[in-house]
Amino acid sequence: MITETNQLNEAKRILEKCLAETENPLHIAQECLYHREKRQSIDLVHDNPEKELIKEVDIIKRCQEKMRNTIDRANVQLG
């Protein structure tokens, strides 16, 4: 049981690190979208790169939510 607890603690630690590492890509994608909103007149279009950036932000946020839920479940099990 101690081995299982240690393994769960290690998995939780790794998952927390992975969650923290998703912040930078999310920030960059959101910043790119922000700069695209500053475009003017004929450059202000909703093109494929913008659609892909929106999808990327959505995917990162969903993955972060899943990681947070898994960390919460691990905390409950460890408690």
PyMOL Python script that loads the backbone (N, CA, C, O; Angstrom):
from pymol import cmd

cmd.read_pdbstr("""\
ATOM      1  N   MET A   1       0.824  -1.191   0.000  1.00  0.00           N
ATOM      2  CA  MET A   1       0.000   0.000   0.000  1.00  0.00           C
ATOM      3  C   MET A   1       0.877   1.268   0.000  1.00  0.00           C
ATOM      4  O   MET A   1       0.541   2.269  -0.633  1.00  0.00           O
ATOM      5  N   ILE A   2       1.987   1.201   0.711  1.00  0.00           N
ATOM      6  CA  ILE A   2       2.903   2.340   0.739  1.00  0.00           C
ATOM      7  C   ILE A   2       3.475   2.581  -0.659  1.00  0.00           C
ATOM      8  O   ILE A   2       3.637   3.727  -1.079  1.00  0.00           O
ATOM      9  N   THR A   3       3.780   1.495  -1.375  1.00  0.00           N
ATOM     10  CA  THR A   3       4.298   1.620  -2.740  1.00  0.00           C
ATOM     11  C   THR A   3       3.275   2.294  -3.640  1.00  0.00           C
ATOM     12  O   THR A   3       3.617   3.173  -4.431  1.00  0.00           O
ATOM     13  N   GLU A   4       2.017   1.880  -3.517  1.00  0.00           N
ATOM     14  CA  GLU A   4       0.955   2.479  -4.331  1.00  0.00           C
ATOM     15  C   GLU A   4       0.776   3.963  -4.000  1.00  0.00           C
ATOM     16  O   GLU A   4       0.570   4.781  -4.897  1.00  0.00           O
ATOM     17  N   THR A   5       0.852   4.300  -2.742  1.00  0.00           N
ATOM     18  CA  THR A   5       0.734   5.704  -2.327  1.00  0.00           C
ATOM     19  C   THR A   5       1.885   6.521  -2.889  1.00  0.00           C
ATOM     20  O   THR A   5       1.683   7.632  -3.379  1.00  0.00           O
ATOM     21  N   ASN A   6       3.084   5.977  -2.820  1.00  0.00           N
ATOM     22  CA  ASN A   6       4.242   6.678  -3.369  1.00  0.00           C
ATOM     23  C   ASN A   6       4.129   6.868  -4.881  1.00  0.00           C
ATOM     24  O   ASN A   6       4.476   7.924  -5.409  1.00  0.00           O
ATOM     25  N   GLN A   7       3.647   5.852  -5.562  1.00  0.00           N
ATOM     26  CA  GLN A   7       3.468   5.952  -7.010  1.00  0.00           C
ATOM     27  C   GLN A   7       2.406   7.007  -7.357  1.00  0.00           C
ATOM     28  O   GLN A   7       2.570   7.765  -8.313  1.00  0.00           O
ATOM     29  N   LEU A   8       1.333   7.048  -6.587  1.00  0.00           N
ATOM     30  CA  LEU A   8       0.287   8.047  -6.824  1.00  0.00           C
ATOM     31  C   LEU A   8       0.821   9.450  -6.563  1.00  0.00           C
ATOM     32  O   LEU A   8       0.522  10.379  -7.312  1.00  0.00           O
ATOM     33  N   ASN A   9       1.607   9.604  -5.508  1.00  0.00           N
ATOM     34  CA  ASN A   9       2.223  10.910  -5.230  1.00  0.00           C
ATOM     35  C   ASN A   9       3.140  11.336  -6.375  1.00  0.00           C
ATOM     36  O   ASN A   9       3.134  12.501  -6.774  1.00  0.00           O
ATOM     37  N   GLU A  10       3.914  10.414  -6.895  1.00  0.00           N
ATOM     38  CA  GLU A  10       4.823  10.718  -7.998  1.00  0.00           C
ATOM     39  C   GLU A  10       4.040  11.068  -9.267  1.00  0.00           C
ATOM     40  O   GLU A  10       4.391  12.014  -9.972  1.00  0.00           O
ATOM     41  N   ALA A  11       2.993  10.316  -9.553  1.00  0.00           N
ATOM     42  CA  ALA A  11       2.169  10.600 -10.729  1.00  0.00           C
ATOM     43  C   ALA A  11       1.498  11.970 -10.602  1.00  0.00           C
ATOM     44  O   ALA A  11       1.395  12.717 -11.575  1.00  0.00           O
ATOM     45  N   LYS A  12       1.049  12.283  -9.395  1.00  0.00           N
ATOM     46  CA  LYS A  12       0.418  13.588  -9.152  1.00  0.00           C
ATOM     47  C   LYS A  12       1.427  14.715  -9.338  1.00  0.00           C
ATOM     48  O   LYS A  12       1.097  15.753  -9.913  1.00  0.00           O
ATOM     49  N   ARG A  13       2.640  14.523  -8.862  1.00  0.00           N
ATOM     50  CA  ARG A  13       3.685  15.530  -9.006  1.00  0.00           C
ATOM     51  C   ARG A  13       4.001  15.773 -10.480  1.00  0.00           C
ATOM     52  O   ARG A  13       4.146  16.919 -10.906  1.00  0.00           O
ATOM     53  N   ILE A  14       4.106  14.709 -11.248  1.00  0.00           N
ATOM     54  CA  ILE A  14       4.392  14.823 -12.679  1.00  0.00           C
ATOM     55  C   ILE A  14       3.237  15.533 -13.390  1.00  0.00           C
ATOM     56  O   ILE A  14       3.465  16.382 -14.251  1.00  0.00           O
ATOM     57  N   LEU A  15       2.019  15.191 -13.037  1.00  0.00           N
ATOM     58  CA  LEU A  15       0.848  15.817 -13.651  1.00  0.00           C
ATOM     59  C   LEU A  15       0.769  17.303 -13.315  1.00  0.00           C
ATOM     60  O   LEU A  15       0.394  18.112 -14.163  1.00  0.00           O
ATOM     61  N   GLU A  16       1.118  17.662 -12.090  1.00  0.00           N
ATOM     62  CA  GLU A  16       1.136  19.085 -11.708  1.00  0.00           C
ATOM     63  C   GLU A  16       2.191  19.842 -12.518  1.00  0.00           C
ATOM     64  O   GLU A  16       1.974  20.986 -12.918  1.00  0.00           O
ATOM     65  N   LYS A  17       3.318  19.202 -12.751  1.00  0.00           N
ATOM     66  CA  LYS A  17       4.366  19.835 -13.564  1.00  0.00           C
ATOM     67  C   LYS A  17       3.883  20.000 -15.004  1.00  0.00           C
ATOM     68  O   LYS A  17       4.104  21.044 -15.616  1.00  0.00           O
ATOM     69  N   CYS A  18       3.234  18.988 -15.539  1.00  0.00           N
ATOM     70  CA  CYS A  18       2.701  19.072 -16.903  1.00  0.00           C
ATOM     71  C   CYS A  18       1.645  20.175 -17.017  1.00  0.00           C
ATOM     72  O   CYS A  18       1.599  20.900 -18.011  1.00  0.00           O
ATOM     73  N   LEU A  19       0.813  20.290 -16.008  1.00  0.00           N
ATOM     74  CA  LEU A  19      -0.207  21.332 -16.004  1.00  0.00           C
ATOM     75  C   LEU A  19       0.446  22.709 -16.034  1.00  0.00           C
ATOM     76  O   LEU A  19       0.002  23.592 -16.768  1.00  0.00           O
ATOM     77  N   ALA A  20       1.482  22.893 -15.252  1.00  0.00           N
ATOM     78  CA  ALA A  20       2.185  24.177 -15.230  1.00  0.00           C
ATOM     79  C   ALA A  20       2.845  24.466 -16.580  1.00  0.00           C
ATOM     80  O   ALA A  20       2.925  25.621 -16.998  1.00  0.00           O
ATOM     81  N   GLU A  21       3.312  23.428 -17.254  1.00  0.00           N
ATOM     82  CA  GLU A  21       3.982  23.612 -18.537  1.00  0.00           C
ATOM     83  C   GLU A  21       3.024  23.955 -19.670  1.00  0.00           C
ATOM     84  O   GLU A  21       3.472  24.378 -20.735  1.00  0.00           O
ATOM     85  N   THR A  22       1.730  23.787 -19.472  1.00  0.00           N
ATOM     86  CA  THR A  22       0.765  24.153 -20.517  1.00  0.00           C
ATOM     87  C   THR A  22       0.421  25.636 -20.484  1.00  0.00           C
ATOM     88  O   THR A  22      -0.215  26.144 -21.408  1.00  0.00           O
ATOM     89  N   GLU A  23       0.830  26.330 -19.436  1.00  0.00           N
ATOM     90  CA  GLU A  23       0.497  27.751 -19.323  1.00  0.00           C
ATOM     91  C   GLU A  23       1.161  28.592 -20.409  1.00  0.00           C
ATOM     92  O   GLU A  23       0.525  29.485 -20.968  1.00  0.00           O
ATOM     93  N   ASN A  24       2.422  28.324 -20.715  1.00  0.00           N
ATOM     94  CA  ASN A  24       3.125  29.128 -21.710  1.00  0.00           C
ATOM     95  C   ASN A  24       2.529  28.967 -23.112  1.00  0.00           C
ATOM     96  O   ASN A  24       2.278  29.980 -23.765  1.00  0.00           O
ATOM     97  N   PRO A  25       2.291  27.748 -23.606  1.00  0.00           N
ATOM     98  CA  PRO A  25       1.660  27.621 -24.924  1.00  0.00           C
ATOM     99  C   PRO A  25       0.277  28.276 -24.979  1.00  0.00           C
ATOM    100  O   PRO A  25      -0.098  28.866 -25.993  1.00  0.00           O
ATOM    101  N   LEU A  26      -0.469  28.168 -23.889  1.00  0.00           N
ATOM    102  CA  LEU A  26      -1.784  28.812 -23.852  1.00  0.00           C
ATOM    103  C   LEU A  26      -1.633  30.324 -23.946  1.00  0.00           C
ATOM    104  O   LEU A  26      -2.353  30.978 -24.700  1.00  0.00           O
ATOM    105  N   HIS A  27      -0.714  30.868 -23.191  1.00  0.00           N
ATOM    106  CA  HIS A  27      -0.489  32.315 -23.211  1.00  0.00           C
ATOM    107  C   HIS A  27      -0.084  32.790 -24.614  1.00  0.00           C
ATOM    108  O   HIS A  27      -0.570  33.817 -25.086  1.00  0.00           O
ATOM    109  N   ILE A  28       0.792  32.053 -25.266  1.00  0.00           N
ATOM    110  CA  ILE A  28       1.256  32.432 -26.602  1.00  0.00           C
ATOM    111  C   ILE A  28       0.112  32.400 -27.608  1.00  0.00           C
ATOM    112  O   ILE A  28      -0.038  33.325 -28.406  1.00  0.00           O
ATOM    113  N   ALA A  29      -0.694  31.344 -27.575  1.00  0.00           N
ATOM    114  CA  ALA A  29      -1.825  31.245 -28.508  1.00  0.00           C
ATOM    115  C   ALA A  29      -2.831  32.365 -28.269  1.00  0.00           C
ATOM    116  O   ALA A  29      -3.355  32.942 -29.221  1.00  0.00           O
ATOM    117  N   GLN A  30      -3.105  32.676 -26.998  1.00  0.00           N
ATOM    118  CA  GLN A  30      -4.038  33.762 -26.691  1.00  0.00           C
ATOM    119  C   GLN A  30      -3.470  35.106 -27.127  1.00  0.00           C
ATOM    120  O   GLN A  30      -4.208  35.968 -27.606  1.00  0.00           O
ATOM    121  N   GLU A  31      -2.179  35.287 -26.966  1.00  0.00           N
ATOM    122  CA  GLU A  31      -1.544  36.534 -27.389  1.00  0.00           C
ATOM    123  C   GLU A  31      -1.607  36.684 -28.910  1.00  0.00           C
ATOM    124  O   GLU A  31      -1.837  37.781 -29.418  1.00  0.00           O
ATOM    125  N   CYS A  32      -1.406  35.593 -29.629  1.00  0.00           N
ATOM    126  CA  CYS A  32      -1.516  35.636 -31.093  1.00  0.00           C
ATOM    127  C   CYS A  32      -2.930  36.037 -31.515  1.00  0.00           C
ATOM    128  O   CYS A  32      -3.107  36.848 -32.423  1.00  0.00           O
ATOM    129  N   LEU A  33      -3.923  35.469 -30.856  1.00  0.00           N
ATOM    130  CA  LEU A  33      -5.310  35.845 -31.162  1.00  0.00           C
ATOM    131  C   LEU A  33      -5.556  37.319 -30.862  1.00  0.00           C
ATOM    132  O   LEU A  33      -6.240  38.008 -31.618  1.00  0.00           O
ATOM    133  N   TYR A  34      -4.999  37.793 -29.762  1.00  0.00           N
ATOM    134  CA  TYR A  34      -5.156  39.198 -29.391  1.00  0.00           C
ATOM    135  C   TYR A  34      -4.564  40.104 -30.472  1.00  0.00           C
ATOM    136  O   TYR A  34      -5.176  41.099 -30.858  1.00  0.00           O
ATOM    137  N   HIS A  35      -3.377  39.756 -30.956  1.00  0.00           N
ATOM    138  CA  HIS A  35      -2.748  40.573 -31.984  1.00  0.00           C
ATOM    139  C   HIS A  35      -3.504  40.500 -33.308  1.00  0.00           C
ATOM    140  O   HIS A  35      -3.530  41.471 -34.065  1.00  0.00           O
ATOM    141  N   ARG A  36      -4.109  39.368 -33.585  1.00  0.00           N
ATOM    142  CA  ARG A  36      -4.892  39.255 -34.815  1.00  0.00           C
ATOM    143  C   ARG A  36      -6.131  40.139 -34.746  1.00  0.00           C
ATOM    144  O   ARG A  36      -6.601  40.619 -35.778  1.00  0.00           O
ATOM    145  N   GLU A  37      -6.662  40.361 -33.561  1.00  0.00           N
ATOM    146  CA  GLU A  37      -7.833  41.232 -33.411  1.00  0.00           C
ATOM    147  C   GLU A  37      -7.502  42.686 -33.709  1.00  0.00           C
ATOM    148  O   GLU A  37      -8.400  43.478 -33.995  1.00  0.00           O
ATOM    149  N   LYS A  38      -6.234  43.046 -33.648  1.00  0.00           N
ATOM    150  CA  LYS A  38      -5.823  44.428 -33.911  1.00  0.00           C
ATOM    151  C   LYS A  38      -5.757  44.736 -35.410  1.00  0.00           C
ATOM    152  O   LYS A  38      -5.576  45.889 -35.801  1.00  0.00           O
ATOM    153  N   ARG A  39      -5.902  43.721 -36.232  1.00  0.00           N
ATOM    154  CA  ARG A  39      -5.830  43.964 -37.675  1.00  0.00           C
ATOM    155  C   ARG A  39      -6.926  44.935 -38.100  1.00  0.00           C
ATOM    156  O   ARG A  39      -7.940  45.084 -37.418  1.00  0.00           O
ATOM    157  N   GLN A  40      -6.706  45.589 -39.231  1.00  0.00           N
ATOM    158  CA  GLN A  40      -7.651  46.602 -39.670  1.00  0.00           C
ATOM    159  C   GLN A  40      -8.137  46.333 -41.092  1.00  0.00           C
ATOM    160  O   GLN A  40      -7.475  45.652 -41.875  1.00  0.00           O
ATOM    161  N   SER A  41      -9.267  46.864 -41.393  1.00  0.00           N
ATOM    162  CA  SER A  41      -9.947  46.840 -42.692  1.00  0.00           C
ATOM    163  C   SER A  41      -9.886  45.474 -43.359  1.00  0.00           C
ATOM    164  O   SER A  41     -10.410  44.504 -42.812  1.00  0.00           O
ATOM    165  N   ILE A  42      -9.258  45.375 -44.527  1.00  0.00           N
ATOM    166  CA  ILE A  42      -9.317  44.118 -45.271  1.00  0.00           C
ATOM    167  C   ILE A  42      -8.519  42.997 -44.619  1.00  0.00           C
ATOM    168  O   ILE A  42      -8.724  41.826 -44.939  1.00  0.00           O
ATOM    169  N   ASP A  43      -7.620  43.337 -43.719  1.00  0.00           N
ATOM    170  CA  ASP A  43      -6.857  42.297 -43.017  1.00  0.00           C
ATOM    171  C   ASP A  43      -7.660  41.649 -41.893  1.00  0.00           C
ATOM    172  O   ASP A  43      -7.264  40.611 -41.363  1.00  0.00           O
ATOM    173  N   LEU A  44      -8.770  42.250 -41.536  1.00  0.00           N
ATOM    174  CA  LEU A  44      -9.592  41.743 -40.432  1.00  0.00           C
ATOM    175  C   LEU A  44     -10.550  40.668 -40.959  1.00  0.00           C
ATOM    176  O   LEU A  44     -11.725  40.935 -41.209  1.00  0.00           O
ATOM    177  N   VAL A  45     -10.029  39.466 -41.119  1.00  0.00           N
ATOM    178  CA  VAL A  45     -10.820  38.341 -41.614  1.00  0.00           C
ATOM    179  C   VAL A  45     -10.658  37.158 -40.663  1.00  0.00           C
ATOM    180  O   VAL A  45      -9.683  37.063 -39.918  1.00  0.00           O
ATOM    181  N   HIS A  46     -11.623  36.280 -40.709  1.00  0.00           N
ATOM    182  CA  HIS A  46     -11.530  35.048 -39.910  1.00  0.00           C
ATOM    183  C   HIS A  46     -11.017  33.950 -40.839  1.00  0.00           C
ATOM    184  O   HIS A  46     -11.799  33.269 -41.503  1.00  0.00           O
ATOM    185  N   ASP A  47      -9.703  33.788 -40.878  1.00  0.00           N
ATOM    186  CA  ASP A  47      -9.092  32.820 -41.773  1.00  0.00           C
ATOM    187  C   ASP A  47      -8.727  31.537 -41.033  1.00  0.00           C
ATOM    188  O   ASP A  47      -8.945  31.413 -39.828  1.00  0.00           O
ATOM    189  N   ASN A  48      -8.169  30.589 -41.777  1.00  0.00           N
ATOM    190  CA  ASN A  48      -7.818  29.290 -41.181  1.00  0.00           C
ATOM    191  C   ASN A  48      -6.832  29.388 -40.019  1.00  0.00           C
ATOM    192  O   ASN A  48      -7.024  28.710 -39.010  1.00  0.00           O
ATOM    193  N   PRO A  49      -5.773  30.215 -40.124  1.00  0.00           N
ATOM    194  CA  PRO A  49      -4.875  30.305 -38.972  1.00  0.00           C
ATOM    195  C   PRO A  49      -5.587  30.765 -37.698  1.00  0.00           C
ATOM    196  O   PRO A  49      -5.293  30.269 -36.610  1.00  0.00           O
ATOM    197  N   GLU A  50      -6.506  31.695 -37.827  1.00  0.00           N
ATOM    198  CA  GLU A  50      -7.241  32.156 -36.647  1.00  0.00           C
ATOM    199  C   GLU A  50      -8.133  31.048 -36.092  1.00  0.00           C
ATOM    200  O   GLU A  50      -8.231  30.874 -34.877  1.00  0.00           O
ATOM    201  N   LYS A  51      -8.779  30.306 -36.980  1.00  0.00           N
ATOM    202  CA  LYS A  51      -9.621  29.190 -36.541  1.00  0.00           C
ATOM    203  C   LYS A  51      -8.784  28.142 -35.816  1.00  0.00           C
ATOM    204  O   LYS A  51      -9.213  27.579 -34.809  1.00  0.00           O
ATOM    205  N   GLU A  52      -7.589  27.885 -36.335  1.00  0.00           N
ATOM    206  CA  GLU A  52      -6.701  26.909 -35.700  1.00  0.00           C
ATOM    207  C   GLU A  52      -6.204  27.395 -34.338  1.00  0.00           C
ATOM    208  O   GLU A  52      -6.068  26.602 -33.407  1.00  0.00           O
ATOM    209  N   LEU A  53      -5.935  28.689 -34.222  1.00  0.00           N
ATOM    210  CA  LEU A  53      -5.533  29.242 -32.925  1.00  0.00           C
ATOM    211  C   LEU A  53      -6.660  29.102 -31.905  1.00  0.00           C
ATOM    212  O   LEU A  53      -6.416  28.767 -30.746  1.00  0.00           O
ATOM    213  N   ILE A  54      -7.884  29.356 -32.335  1.00  0.00           N
ATOM    214  CA  ILE A  54      -9.037  29.214 -31.444  1.00  0.00           C
ATOM    215  C   ILE A  54      -9.178  27.761 -30.998  1.00  0.00           C
ATOM    216  O   ILE A  54      -9.445  27.490 -29.827  1.00  0.00           O
ATOM    217  N   LYS A  55      -8.999  26.827 -31.933  1.00  0.00           N
ATOM    218  CA  LYS A  55      -9.063  25.410 -31.579  1.00  0.00           C
ATOM    219  C   LYS A  55      -7.952  25.034 -30.610  1.00  0.00           C
ATOM    220  O   LYS A  55      -8.172  24.279 -29.664  1.00  0.00           O
ATOM    221  N   GLU A  56      -6.753  25.566 -30.851  1.00  0.00           N
ATOM    222  CA  GLU A  56      -5.619  25.262 -29.980  1.00  0.00           C
ATOM    223  C   GLU A  56      -5.876  25.740 -28.554  1.00  0.00           C
ATOM    224  O   GLU A  56      -5.612  25.012 -27.597  1.00  0.00           O
ATOM    225  N   VAL A  57      -6.386  26.951 -28.410  1.00  0.00           N
ATOM    226  CA  VAL A  57      -6.708  27.484 -27.081  1.00  0.00           C
ATOM    227  C   VAL A  57      -7.757  26.600 -26.407  1.00  0.00           C
ATOM    228  O   VAL A  57      -7.644  26.285 -25.222  1.00  0.00           O
ATOM    229  N   ASP A  58      -8.772  26.204 -27.166  1.00  0.00           N
ATOM    230  CA  ASP A  58      -9.833  25.363 -26.609  1.00  0.00           C
ATOM    231  C   ASP A  58      -9.287  24.010 -26.160  1.00  0.00           C
ATOM    232  O   ASP A  58      -9.636  23.530 -25.082  1.00  0.00           O
ATOM    233  N   ILE A  59      -8.442  23.398 -26.970  1.00  0.00           N
ATOM    234  CA  ILE A  59      -7.873  22.094 -26.627  1.00  0.00           C
ATOM    235  C   ILE A  59      -6.994  22.191 -25.383  1.00  0.00           C
ATOM    236  O   ILE A  59      -7.071  21.340 -24.497  1.00  0.00           O
ATOM    237  N   ILE A  60      -6.166  23.219 -25.318  1.00  0.00           N
ATOM    238  CA  ILE A  60      -5.291  23.376 -24.138  1.00  0.00           C
ATOM    239  C   ILE A  60      -6.127  23.560 -22.884  1.00  0.00           C
ATOM    240  O   ILE A  60      -5.824  22.968 -21.847  1.00  0.00           O
ATOM    241  N   LYS A  61      -7.177  24.373 -22.961  1.00  0.00           N
ATOM    242  CA  LYS A  61      -8.025  24.599 -21.786  1.00  0.00           C
ATOM    243  C   LYS A  61      -8.736  23.320 -21.356  1.00  0.00           C
ATOM    244  O   LYS A  61      -8.856  23.050 -20.161  1.00  0.00           O
ATOM    245  N   ARG A  62      -9.211  22.529 -22.325  1.00  0.00           N
ATOM    246  CA  ARG A  62      -9.879  21.272 -21.973  1.00  0.00           C
ATOM    247  C   ARG A  62      -8.894  20.294 -21.333  1.00  0.00           C
ATOM    248  O   ARG A  62      -9.237  19.613 -20.367  1.00  0.00           O
ATOM    249  N   CYS A  63      -7.671  20.223 -21.869  1.00  0.00           N
ATOM    250  CA  CYS A  63      -6.657  19.344 -21.288  1.00  0.00           C
ATOM    251  C   CYS A  63      -6.283  19.789 -19.876  1.00  0.00           C
ATOM    252  O   CYS A  63      -6.104  18.959 -18.984  1.00  0.00           O
ATOM    253  N   GLN A  64      -6.166  21.105 -19.677  1.00  0.00           N
ATOM    254  CA  GLN A  64      -5.870  21.622 -18.340  1.00  0.00           C
ATOM    255  C   GLN A  64      -6.977  21.236 -17.361  1.00  0.00           C
ATOM    256  O   GLN A  64      -6.697  20.860 -16.223  1.00  0.00           O
ATOM    257  N   GLU A  65      -8.217  21.328 -17.796  1.00  0.00           N
ATOM    258  CA  GLU A  65      -9.337  20.976 -16.919  1.00  0.00           C
ATOM    259  C   GLU A  65      -9.283  19.487 -16.558  1.00  0.00           C
ATOM    260  O   GLU A  65      -9.521  19.117 -15.409  1.00  0.00           O
ATOM    261  N   LYS A  66      -8.973  18.642 -17.532  1.00  0.00           N
ATOM    262  CA  LYS A  66      -8.862  17.204 -17.252  1.00  0.00           C
ATOM    263  C   LYS A  66      -7.721  16.927 -16.276  1.00  0.00           C
ATOM    264  O   LYS A  66      -7.852  16.093 -15.380  1.00  0.00           O
ATOM    265  N   MET A  67      -6.609  17.625 -16.454  1.00  0.00           N
ATOM    266  CA  MET A  67      -5.480  17.434 -15.539  1.00  0.00           C
ATOM    267  C   MET A  67      -5.849  17.887 -14.132  1.00  0.00           C
ATOM    268  O   MET A  67      -5.509  17.214 -13.159  1.00  0.00           O
ATOM    269  N   ARG A  68      -6.544  19.026 -14.011  1.00  0.00           N
ATOM    270  CA  ARG A  68      -6.962  19.503 -12.683  1.00  0.00           C
ATOM    271  C   ARG A  68      -7.905  18.498 -12.023  1.00  0.00           C
ATOM    272  O   ARG A  68      -7.788  18.221 -10.830  1.00  0.00           O
ATOM    273  N   ASN A  69      -8.839  17.955 -12.802  1.00  0.00           N
ATOM    274  CA  ASN A  69      -9.766  16.962 -12.250  1.00  0.00           C
ATOM    275  C   ASN A  69      -9.019  15.721 -11.769  1.00  0.00           C
ATOM    276  O   ASN A  69      -9.337  15.172 -10.715  1.00  0.00           O
ATOM    277  N   THR A  70      -8.031  15.282 -12.539  1.00  0.00           N
ATOM    278  CA  THR A  70      -7.260  14.107 -12.151  1.00  0.00           C
ATOM    279  C   THR A  70      -6.442  14.381 -10.895  1.00  0.00           C
ATOM    280  O   THR A  70      -6.335  13.517 -10.024  1.00  0.00           O
ATOM    281  N   ILE A  71      -5.864  15.579 -10.796  1.00  0.00           N
ATOM    282  CA  ILE A  71      -5.114  15.958  -9.589  1.00  0.00           C
ATOM    283  C   ILE A  71      -6.055  15.979  -8.386  1.00  0.00           C
ATOM    284  O   ILE A  71      -5.696  15.504  -7.309  1.00  0.00           O
ATOM    285  N   ASP A  72      -7.252  16.526  -8.563  1.00  0.00           N
ATOM    286  CA  ASP A  72      -8.225  16.550  -7.467  1.00  0.00           C
ATOM    287  C   ASP A  72      -8.607  15.148  -7.028  1.00  0.00           C
ATOM    288  O   ASP A  72      -8.731  14.879  -5.834  1.00  0.00           O
ATOM    289  N   ARG A  73      -8.793  14.252  -7.996  1.00  0.00           N
ATOM    290  CA  ARG A  73      -9.134  12.871  -7.647  1.00  0.00           C
ATOM    291  C   ARG A  73      -7.973  12.205  -6.903  1.00  0.00           C
ATOM    292  O   ARG A  73      -8.193  11.443  -5.961  1.00  0.00           O
ATOM    293  N   ALA A  74      -6.755  12.488  -7.320  1.00  0.00           N
ATOM    294  CA  ALA A  74      -5.578  11.921  -6.624  1.00  0.00           C
ATOM    295  C   ALA A  74      -5.502  12.444  -5.199  1.00  0.00           C
ATOM    296  O   ALA A  74      -5.180  11.699  -4.274  1.00  0.00           O
ATOM    297  N   ASN A  75      -5.803  13.745  -5.021  1.00  0.00           N
ATOM    298  CA  ASN A  75      -5.796  14.307  -3.657  1.00  0.00           C
ATOM    299  C   ASN A  75      -6.847  13.635  -2.786  1.00  0.00           C
ATOM    300  O   ASN A  75      -6.606  13.378  -1.607  1.00  0.00           O
ATOM    301  N   VAL A  76      -8.002  13.350  -3.354  1.00  0.00           N
ATOM    302  CA  VAL A  76      -9.065  12.671  -2.590  1.00  0.00           C
ATOM    303  C   VAL A  76      -8.598  11.271  -2.203  1.00  0.00           C
ATOM    304  O   VAL A  76      -8.790  10.839  -1.067  1.00  0.00           O
ATOM    305  N   GLN A  77      -7.988  10.568  -3.148  1.00  0.00           N
ATOM    306  CA  GLN A  77      -7.510   9.209  -2.852  1.00  0.00           C
ATOM    307  C   GLN A  77      -6.403   9.225  -1.809  1.00  0.00           C
ATOM    308  O   GLN A  77      -6.341   8.346  -0.949  1.00  0.00           O
ATOM    309  N   LEU A  78      -5.535  10.217  -1.883  1.00  0.00           N
ATOM    310  CA  LEU A  78      -4.436  10.297  -0.917  1.00  0.00           C
ATOM    311  C   LEU A  78      -4.938  10.702   0.474  1.00  0.00           C
ATOM    312  O   LEU A  78      -4.303  10.405   1.486  1.00  0.00           O
ATOM    313  N   GLY A  79      -6.071  11.376   0.506  1.00  0.00           N
ATOM    314  CA  GLY A  79      -6.633  11.802   1.782  1.00  0.00           C
ATOM    315  C   GLY A  79      -7.291  10.661   2.455  1.00  0.00           C
ATOM    316  O   GLY A  79      -7.829  10.818   3.551  1.00  0.00           O
TER     317      GLY A  79
END
""", "prot")
cmd.dss("prot")
cmd.show_as("cartoon", "prot")
cmd.util.cbc("prot")
cmd.orient("prot")
